């Protein structure tokens, strides 16, 4: 092989190695950042504002009831979530958007009744896609609130996203510490169909991060996807 060609190959190999080292350095940096972001966050305790509840992660006590529920927006919520929702709905109203709280905290018995009703109407598979079984529902944490338009348009339907309340919430909910917990296209991760009305309170720092990156709570916490029970 001619000497010049050998030199060219060596130069190319050197470039590839440098690129690989650069990528590995970037990847390590991203991993460190992710670790730093999740450090100190509690994804397990039912009392935690960042608890992750899904089909694979039931509440430790499936009949769990928060000790500090607050009846603020017409539904029961944890105080932090209630205060944030009050501000969200007030700011939406100031912008000419009427948002109403449809459902907040539910007991395990309430959730069992809802899930049984869906199963009887739509079948078990469909019910599992649109409703959590008792012990697996975010509503039992007091941190989830289902919202709607003041006039009831597209209540608890996917078309809610295109309504004034749905569009405003999608654009602004993170500013108040809420995220759309079950986003479109992430059903195989969250385990549930798209619910543009289902807001989950996680605090403003985490909500801003999830909104910015488009990650689900499972992905941020480094937890497995939960498509099935």
FIKOL-613657 format. One line per field, with one value per residue (C-alpha): residue number from 1; x negated, y negated, z negated; residue in one letter; chain. Coordinates in nm, 4 decimals. Layout:
residues N
num <- (NUM|...);
px <- (X|...);
py <- (Y|...);
pz <- (Z|...);
residuo <- (A|...);
cadena <- (A|...);
***
This chain:
residues 229
num <- (1|2|3|4|5|6|7|8|9|10|11|12|13|14|15|16|17|18|19|20|21|22|23|24|25|26|27|28|29|30|31|32|33|34|35|36|37|38|39|40|41|42|43|44|45|46|47|48|49|50|51|52|53|54|55|56|57|58|59|60|61|62|63|64|65|66|67|68|69|70|71|72|73|74|75|76|77|78|79|80|81|82|83|84|85|86|87|88|89|90|91|92|93|94|95|96|97|98|99|100|101|102|103|104|105|106|107|108|109|110|111|112|113|114|115|116|117|118|119|120|121|122|123|124|125|126|127|128|129|130|131|132|133|134|135|136|137|138|139|140|141|142|143|144|145|146|147|148|149|150|151|152|153|154|155|156|157|158|159|160|161|162|163|164|165|166|167|168|169|170|171|172|173|174|175|176|177|178|179|180|181|182|183|184|185|186|187|188|189|190|191|192|193|194|195|196|197|198|199|200|201|202|203|204|205|206|207|208|209|210|211|212|213|214|215|216|217|218|219|220|221|222|223|224|225|226|227|228|229);
px <- (0.0000|-0.1411|-0.2746|-0.0358|0.2636|0.1430|0.1146|0.4679|0.6040|0.4257|0.5662|0.9189|0.8842|0.7622|1.0670|1.3009|1.1364|1.1622|1.5293|1.5934|1.4190|1.6204|1.9457|1.8539|1.7695|2.1035|2.2923|2.1237|2.2067|2.5728|2.5847|2.4342|2.6862|2.9736|2.8410|2.8097|3.1648|3.3167|3.1004|3.3123|3.6418|3.8598|4.0458|4.1626|4.3309|4.7034|4.6642|4.3988|4.4963|4.2959|4.4262|4.4626|4.7782|4.8555|4.9507|4.6206|4.5935|4.8990|4.9222|4.7611|5.0957|5.3555|5.6159|5.3866|5.5517|5.3376|5.3490|5.3699|5.6396|5.7674|6.1040|5.9975|6.1081|6.4275|6.2427|6.0103|5.6356|5.3133|5.2531|4.9630|5.1652|5.4767|5.2916|5.1230|5.4530|5.6258|5.3583|5.3733|5.7512|5.7406|5.4774|5.6680|5.9837|5.7910|5.6936|6.0578|6.0354|6.2777|6.1269|6.3091|6.1923|6.3849|6.2206|5.9492|5.8783|6.0535|6.0608|5.9685|6.3393|6.4227|6.1548|6.2737|6.6267|6.5098|6.2894|6.5637|6.8093|6.5693|6.5011|6.8707|6.9253|6.6137|6.4493|6.1459|5.8768|6.0342|6.1002|5.7339|5.6310|5.8478|5.8812|5.6428|5.7248|5.7573|5.4169|5.2630|5.4385|5.2729|5.6055|5.5512|5.2415|5.4360|5.1926|5.3984|5.6840|5.8994|5.9966|6.2615|6.4101|6.6616|6.9283|6.8408|6.7148|6.5251|6.5266|6.2871|6.2382|5.9295|6.0905|6.0413|5.6907|5.8302|6.0684|5.9743|5.9145|5.7197|5.4964|5.4278|5.3441|5.1077|4.9239|4.9172|4.9807|4.6100|4.5696|4.7835|4.6184|4.8537|4.7839|5.0115|4.9300|5.0521|4.9321|5.0197|4.7960|4.6538|4.9129|4.6562|4.4623|4.7369|4.9787|5.2742|5.4443|5.3863|5.5620|5.5126|5.7393|5.5415|5.2986|5.0503|4.8803|4.5054|4.3780|4.2596|3.8971|3.9820|4.2844|4.0694|3.8101|4.0682|4.2376|3.9058|3.7785|4.1081|4.0192|4.2735|4.2369|4.1238|3.8505|3.7248|3.7079|3.5273|3.8070|3.9265|4.2200|4.5486|4.7768|4.9407|5.0227);
py <- (0.0000|-0.3422|-0.5446|-0.8344|-0.6014|-0.4558|-0.8067|-0.8828|-0.5698|-0.6545|-1.0058|-0.8707|-0.6239|-0.9050|-1.1172|-0.8273|-0.7686|-1.1352|-1.1407|-0.8274|-0.9746|-1.2912|-1.0955|-0.8871|-1.2034|-1.3589|-1.0407|-1.0286|-1.3947|-1.3321|-1.0344|-1.2436|-1.5192|-1.2712|-1.1228|-1.4681|-1.5559|-1.2482|-1.2667|-1.3421|-1.2712|-1.0028|-0.7982|-0.5302|-0.6768|-0.7454|-1.0726|-1.1983|-1.4627|-1.2684|-0.9181|-0.7058|-0.4949|-0.2789|0.0737|0.2131|-0.0123|0.0090|-0.1951|-0.0095|-0.0352|0.0146|-0.1526|-0.4536|-0.7849|-1.1007|-1.2498|-1.6093|-1.6366|-1.9847|-2.0743|-2.3730|-2.3617|-2.1658|-1.8339|-1.6880|-1.7290|-1.7423|-2.1028|-2.1632|-2.0438|-2.2318|-2.5627|-2.5175|-2.4295|-2.7330|-2.9572|-2.7758|-2.8116|-3.1754|-3.2649|-3.0762|-3.2673|-3.5949|-3.4916|-3.4270|-3.0463|-2.8635|-2.5518|-2.3352|-2.0470|-1.7309|-1.4737|-1.4746|-1.2298|-0.8952|-0.6197|-0.2648|-0.1836|-0.4687|-0.3537|0.0071|-0.1037|-0.3092|-0.0307|0.2292|0.0040|-0.0384|0.3352|0.4117|0.1573|0.1925|0.5199|0.5785|0.4912|0.1577|0.0782|0.1372|-0.1062|-0.3915|-0.3293|-0.2165|0.0690|-0.0210|-0.0628|-0.1643|-0.4979|-0.8388|-0.9752|-0.7860|-0.9981|-1.3248|-1.4651|-1.4117|-1.6239|-1.5718|-1.9038|-2.0169|-2.3148|-2.5140|-2.4249|-2.0536|-2.0411|-1.7164|-1.6155|-1.3250|-1.2786|-1.3063|-1.6007|-1.7989|-1.8834|-2.1140|-2.2992|-2.6284|-2.4634|-2.1740|-2.3936|-2.6365|-2.3552|-2.1890|-2.5175|-2.6365|-2.3606|-2.2996|-2.6558|-2.5552|-2.2185|-1.9995|-1.7708|-1.5854|-1.2505|-1.0321|-1.2028|-1.0965|-0.8308|-0.7145|-0.4511|-0.1697|-0.3560|-0.4870|-0.2010|-0.4303|-0.5924|-0.9605|-1.1748|-1.5462|-1.6242|-1.4289|-1.6605|-1.5310|-1.7607|-1.6986|-2.0469|-2.3217|-2.2109|-1.8592|-1.9734|-2.2225|-1.9529|-1.7027|-1.9659|-2.0744|-1.7250|-1.5518|-1.2647|-1.0737|-1.0416|-0.6805|-0.7816|-1.0655|-0.8378|-0.5660|-0.3186|-0.0409|-0.1005|0.0229|0.1221|0.4078|0.5331);
pz <- (0.0000|0.0930|-0.2011|-0.1322|-0.1449|-0.4743|-0.6180|-0.4986|-0.6657|-0.9890|-0.9788|-0.9218|-1.2081|-1.4297|-1.3398|-1.4121|-1.7492|-1.8417|-1.7419|-1.9469|-2.2502|-2.2109|-2.1938|-2.4993|-2.6900|-2.5918|-2.6820|-3.0242|-3.0781|-2.9927|-3.2274|-3.5075|-3.4449|-3.4527|-3.7759|-3.9295|-3.8250|-3.9874|-4.3012|-4.6044|-4.4303|-4.5862|-4.3252|-4.5699|-4.8783|-4.8335|-5.0256|-4.7810|-4.5271|-4.2674|-4.3392|-4.0258|-4.0202|-3.7188|-3.6153|-3.7452|-4.0493|-4.2759|-4.5919|-4.8832|-5.0598|-4.7885|-5.0080|-5.0660|-5.1574|-5.1911|-5.5397|-5.4202|-5.1539|-5.0796|-4.9256|-4.7190|-4.3556|-4.4233|-4.4358|-4.6988|-4.6343|-4.8315|-4.9529|-4.7125|-4.4145|-4.5259|-4.5617|-4.2243|-4.0574|-4.2100|-4.0578|-3.7235|-3.6936|-3.8076|-3.5485|-3.2798|-3.3711|-3.3504|-2.9971|-2.9117|-2.9430|-3.1688|-3.3273|-3.5769|-3.7957|-3.7075|-3.9341|-4.1981|-4.4791|-4.4643|-4.7209|-4.6214|-4.6385|-4.4012|-4.1586|-4.1756|-4.0932|-3.7928|-3.6592|-3.7031|-3.5201|-3.2264|-3.2167|-3.2063|-2.9279|-2.7097|-2.8140|-3.0351|-2.7792|-2.6882|-3.0540|-3.1389|-2.8650|-2.9903|-3.3624|-3.6362|-3.8659|-4.2346|-4.3951|-4.0624|-4.0175|-4.0469|-4.1680|-4.4933|-4.5617|-4.5642|-4.3087|-3.9920|-3.8655|-3.5591|-3.4047|-3.1605|-2.9857|-3.1849|-2.9258|-2.9275|-2.5675|-2.4946|-2.8599|-2.9203|-2.5453|-2.3259|-2.1425|-2.4650|-2.3435|-2.0728|-2.3042|-2.4729|-2.8114|-2.6624|-2.4492|-2.7343|-2.9767|-2.7289|-2.6823|-3.0424|-3.2990|-3.3576|-3.4833|-3.7810|-3.8444|-3.6402|-3.3453|-3.1058|-3.2576|-2.9703|-2.6500|-2.2970|-2.1467|-2.4808|-2.5618|-2.5619|-2.8310|-3.0578|-2.9973|-2.9350|-2.6377|-2.5670|-2.8280|-2.7590|-3.0551|-3.3171|-3.4965|-3.7501|-4.0002|-4.0353|-4.1275|-3.8950|-3.8572|-3.7406|-3.5398|-3.3479|-3.2779|-3.1528|-2.9386|-2.7875|-2.7090|-2.6297|-2.8602|-3.0651|-3.4403|-3.3937|-3.1515|-3.3702|-3.6759|-3.4771|-3.5387|-3.3040|-3.0743|-3.2171|-2.9297|-3.1171|-3.4644);
residuo <- (X|X|X|X|X|X|X|X|X|X|X|X|X|X|X|X|X|X|X|X|X|X|X|X|X|X|X|X|X|X|X|X|X|X|X|X|X|X|X|X|X|X|X|X|X|X|X|X|X|X|X|X|X|X|X|X|X|X|X|X|X|X|X|X|X|X|X|X|X|X|X|X|X|X|X|X|X|X|X|X|X|X|X|X|X|X|X|X|X|X|X|X|X|X|X|X|X|X|X|X|X|X|X|X|X|X|X|X|X|X|X|X|X|X|X|X|X|X|X|X|X|X|X|X|X|X|X|X|X|X|X|X|X|X|X|X|X|X|X|X|X|X|X|X|X|X|X|X|X|X|X|X|X|X|X|X|X|X|X|X|X|X|X|X|X|X|X|X|X|X|X|X|X|X|X|X|X|X|X|X|X|X|X|X|X|X|X|X|X|X|X|X|X|X|X|X|X|X|X|X|X|X|X|X|X|X|X|X|X|X|X|X|X|X|X|X|X|X|X|X|X|X|X|X|X|X|X|X|X);
cadena <- (A|A|A|A|A|A|A|A|A|A|A|A|A|A|A|A|A|A|A|A|A|A|A|A|A|A|A|A|A|A|A|A|A|A|A|A|A|A|A|A|A|A|A|A|A|A|A|A|A|A|A|A|A|A|A|A|A|A|A|A|A|A|A|A|A|A|A|A|A|A|A|A|A|A|A|A|A|A|A|A|A|A|A|A|A|A|A|A|A|A|A|A|A|A|A|A|A|A|A|A|A|A|A|A|A|A|A|A|A|A|A|A|A|A|A|A|A|A|A|A|A|A|A|A|A|A|A|A|A|A|A|A|A|A|A|A|A|A|A|A|A|A|A|A|A|A|A|A|A|A|A|A|A|A|A|A|A|A|A|A|A|A|A|A|A|A|A|A|A|A|A|A|A|A|A|A|A|A|A|A|A|A|A|A|A|A|A|A|A|A|A|A|A|A|A|A|A|A|A|A|A|A|A|A|A|A|A|A|A|A|A|A|A|A|A|A|A|A|A|A|A|A|A|A|A|A|A|A|A);
***
